[in-house]
Amino acid sequence: MKKHHQDIRDLIYIHLNQTEQFVMSYGIEFDEFAKALSGSLNHLLLLKHRFDDTEFNMHTLLEYCPDIKVAKLAEEDVYEYGDFCWIDFVEEEGLNELTGQEIAELLYLGHLKQHLRVPFYNKLENRFVYLAHDDGWFNKIYYRSFKDFFHMLSISISDKLGELKLEKTLLGIRKKRTYPPVNKEILLSLTPFIKEGICISLKDADHQRGRVEIPIWVIGDFANMDDMYEEYEEISTKVCHAKIIFDKKTKEWKLFVV
């Protein structure tokens, strides 16, 4: 049933767990995450990966991706890695101060994609923990600040929409249409829905002459994305719970709650 990863891009599922500070998602891949948060990513301590161009930390016996190589890592087909898990850190000195208990917690995170305690370490000053299986298919990302999550989502939605609807120029060349990021206020006002688990469906977007309407369905909490997709296929035949609407004339986003 699992969709090929090219099909992942036109449907976003997100479920926000505020108390444990993570978001479960489907449909947003590492290259999109890294592009949206390019100014915020430091070095990445790689817990599960297949990236070749790494440095090695002797204290943890783990490889890491220096900040200057994150863009190169984002160009990789990390979906093909299977498991892809990392935690960011500011200085290698911080890695060298980790206790055996803390290293054990990190290994547990990478292996089971669950935390023993909420995984933010002052020694690392990490903002994220990124735990993916078939990247874009199953992603569990811990955010120190959910501001980063809403920033990433606002850019990802508009970028995906631009890639989905390529315009033909006079010469017949297909050109990407660009949309401004979705207002964070709009996404923040969807928080009660996101806490329940929602699908934002670009594949079901209604492209009209003056506007684009992207439907949103509240579908619940899923850890198994096969089950989530089945639920989406069933619920997408029904009236959506909300829409985010782009007005082509004013170039502004609006929210409509049904």
C-alpha positions, -999 to +999 in steps of 0.1 A: +000+000+000+029+023+007+030+052-017+062+058-037+080+088-023+072+109-053+035+107-043+042+119-008+046+155-017+010+165-024-006+155+009+006+167+043-005+150+076+005+166+109-003+158+145+012+180+172+019+167+207+024+198+228+032+181+261+060+160+246+071+187+221+070+167+189+051+167+156+043+135+137+041+141+100+037+126+066+045+145+033+073+169+044+107+157+035+141+166+049+151+188+019+119+209+025+126+210+062+162+220+057+153+247+031+127+263+053+150+263+084+183+268+066+192+297+089+186+276+120+204+243+114+237+238+131+258+206+130+238+174+130+248+144+151+237+114+129+220+087+149+208+067+118+219+075+083+239+065+052+256+098+044+292+095+033+307+129+038+308+130+076+331+139+105+336+115+135+333+123+172+355+101+193+336+107+226+302+094+213+317+072+185+291+087+162+294+105+129+281+140+124+273+163+095+290+197+100+268+227+094+286+236+061+276+202+047+239+202+056+229+216+022+248+186+006+230+162+029+197+178+019+204+170-018+207+132-009+178+109-014+174+103+023+142+085+017+164+056+005+183+055+038+153+038+055+159+052+090+172+088+091+176+102+126+197+131+140+199+157+167+215+191+161+243+206+182+261+239+184+297+230+194+316+197+193+327+205+229+291+199+239+292+164+224+324+157+244+306+166+277+277+141+272+274+115+300+271+078+293+234+081+303+228+109+278+246+090+250+223+060+259+193+082+256+204+094+221+209+058+209+175+049+222+160+078+203+176+067+171+167+031+176+131+032+188+121+068+177+109+074+212+123+094+241+132+084+276+130+120+285+121+150+263+153+153+243+166+188+247+201+190+261+217+222+274+251+209+264+241+205+228+217+236+227+197+215+202+165+229+187+154+197+170+154+160+170+146+145+136+134+109+136+123+095+102+116+062+086+114+064+048+118+102+051+086+120+043+066+089+050+070+087+088+086+117+105+086+125+142+103+158+149+109+173+183+109+211+184+123+232+212+101+260+200+070+253+179+077+287+162+102+267+141+075+242+132+050+269+121+077+287+101+087+255+083+050+246+076+042+281+062+070+278+036+065+241+028+028+245+019+035+274-005+066+257-021+046+225-026+018+244-042+042+260-066+057+227-076+024+210-080+010+235-105+036+243-131+026+270-155+033+269-192+050+300-206+044+312-242+073+290-254+057+260-237+084+258-210+070+246-177+077+272-150+072+270-113+046+295-099+057+311-067+034+317-037+042+337-006+045+317+026+012+310+044+006+336+072+018+320+105-013+335+122-035+314+100-016+282+108-015+291+145-053+295+145-054+259+132-035+246+163-066+230+180-071+210+148-034+202+144-034+188+180-061+163+168-043+155+136-050+170+102-045+164+064-037+194+043-044+181+007-027+199-021-038+171-045-074+182-038-067+219-041-094+237-061-076+260-086-100+287-097-093+318-118-090+342-089-081+318-060-067+285-049-086+267-021-067+240-002-089+217+019-081+205+054-096+175+071-093+166+108-086+129+108-071+120+142-038+107+157-019+081+136+015+066+141+009+041+112+008+061+079-009+033+060-038+037+084-037+075+081-038+073+043-067+049+043-086+073+066-077+102+044-091+084+013-123+078+031-127+113+046-117+132+015-150+123-001-167+143+026-169+180+032-136+194+046-133+210+080-114+241+069-097+256+038-067+278+034-073+301+005-049+321-017-063+351-033-044+356-066-054+393-069-044+405-034-016+378-031-029+371+004-038+339+023-071+335+042-085+308+064-121+296+061-134+272+088-164+253+077 
